[in-house]
Structure formats: structure tokens, C-alpha cells
Amino acid sequence: MLQMLMKSGDNEQVLDLVEVPEFVLLQFCDLILRKQDLSNPDVRYMLRETIGALKAKAEAPSDPASFCRTGLKEQVAQIEGLLEQFGNE
């Protein structure tokens, strides 16, 4: 499973993707979609892992600081649609 390094000043913390805030995961997906070649299997793997974490967050009970679950599910579905165009390798 992929993990993300969160750094704040001198403090570093390694988090599993499901522990990372939604907005960070969405920005990471956006960055991958804009800057990476989706024909690369490693890129698709990173995107699938990130989408998996977003799906888990979309199913979890929401708190006041979280994204709208309906909007999050729609964004996940759009990215999954792009991934389906490249196959399930």
C-alpha cells in the first residue's frame, strides 16, 4: 500500500493514504492526471491506490471538515472512468 509523507516544519509523519485529508488526495489525483502519462502502469497503480483511499473516505461517516460525500463519489467515478480506458493492468 502506498503511503504519503506529511511534513510540517521540522516534523515529518508517514500516513497511510486513508489517513490523508481528502483535499490532499484530490490534489494528488489532479497532479497525476495533469503531469503523468496514464499509459505507464506505475502511474495507473498510484492513481488506483489513491482512488481506493478516496472511496474508503467517501463511504466513511462524514465530519464537518470533510468534503461533500456525493461530490467526492462523483469525482472518484470520473477518475475511474479514465482508468478504465487504459485497462485493468
PLY file of the C-alpha trace (Angstrom):
ply
format ascii 1.0
element vertex 89
property float x
property float y
property float z
element edge 88
property int vertex1
property int vertex2
end_header
0.00 0.00 0.00
1.18 3.49 -0.79
1.88 5.94 1.99
2.29 9.70 1.98
4.87 11.76 3.85
3.35 14.82 5.51
5.88 17.44 6.58
5.13 20.44 8.78
8.23 22.44 9.64
10.68 20.01 11.20
8.01 17.39 11.89
7.55 14.53 9.44
4.79 11.98 9.59
4.20 8.98 7.33
0.50 8.33 6.83
-1.45 5.61 5.09
-3.48 7.08 2.25
-6.78 6.64 4.12
-5.42 8.90 6.88
-4.57 11.74 4.47
-7.19 14.53 4.14
-9.49 14.34 1.10
-8.32 17.61 -0.41
-4.70 16.39 -0.46
-5.70 13.15 -2.16
-7.80 15.01 -4.73
-4.94 17.39 -5.46
-2.60 14.42 -5.83
-5.00 12.79 -8.32
-5.25 16.07 -10.23
-1.46 16.34 -10.34
-1.14 12.79 -11.66
-3.79 13.38 -14.32
-2.18 16.61 -15.48
1.50 15.71 -15.38
1.83 11.95 -15.79
1.36 9.53 -18.69
-1.54 7.19 -17.89
-0.18 4.58 -20.28
2.51 3.91 -17.64
1.35 1.03 -15.36
3.11 2.52 -12.30
1.20 5.78 -12.73
-2.09 3.92 -13.02
-1.18 1.94 -9.87
-0.58 5.17 -7.90
-3.86 6.58 -9.16
-5.80 3.39 -8.30
-4.35 3.32 -4.79
-5.28 6.97 -4.26
-8.78 6.37 -5.61
-9.12 3.40 -3.26
-8.36 5.67 -0.31
-10.86 8.25 -1.57
-13.52 5.54 -1.91
-12.92 4.48 1.69
-13.27 8.09 2.80
-16.45 8.54 0.72
-18.06 5.57 2.50
-16.99 6.67 5.99
-19.26 8.85 8.12
-18.59 12.49 7.39
-17.43 15.10 9.84
-17.84 18.89 9.49
-14.37 19.32 7.95
-14.83 16.72 5.19
-15.83 17.04 1.56
-19.41 16.53 0.39
-19.66 12.76 0.01
-21.79 12.97 -3.14
-19.29 15.26 -4.86
-16.41 13.07 -3.75
-18.09 9.96 -5.17
-18.70 11.76 -8.48
-15.05 12.78 -8.75
-13.93 9.22 -7.96
-16.27 7.86 -10.64
-14.84 10.28 -13.23
-11.26 9.24 -12.47
-12.22 5.55 -12.51
-13.75 6.12 -15.95
-10.42 7.45 -17.18
-8.59 4.47 -15.72
-10.98 2.04 -17.43
-9.94 3.47 -20.80
-6.43 2.13 -20.16
-7.46 -1.32 -18.95
-7.06 -3.06 -15.62
-3.39 -3.95 -15.58
0 1
1 2
2 3
3 4
4 5
5 6
6 7
7 8
8 9
9 10
10 11
11 12
12 13
13 14
14 15
15 16
16 17
17 18
18 19
19 20
20 21
21 22
22 23
23 24
24 25
25 26
26 27
27 28
28 29
29 30
30 31
31 32
32 33
33 34
34 35
35 36
36 37
37 38
38 39
39 40
40 41
41 42
42 43
43 44
44 45
45 46
46 47
47 48
48 49
49 50
50 51
51 52
52 53
53 54
54 55
55 56
56 57
57 58
58 59
59 60
60 61
61 62
62 63
63 64
64 65
65 66
66 67
67 68
68 69
69 70
70 71
71 72
72 73
73 74
74 75
75 76
76 77
77 78
78 79
79 80
80 81
81 82
82 83
83 84
84 85
85 86
86 87
87 88
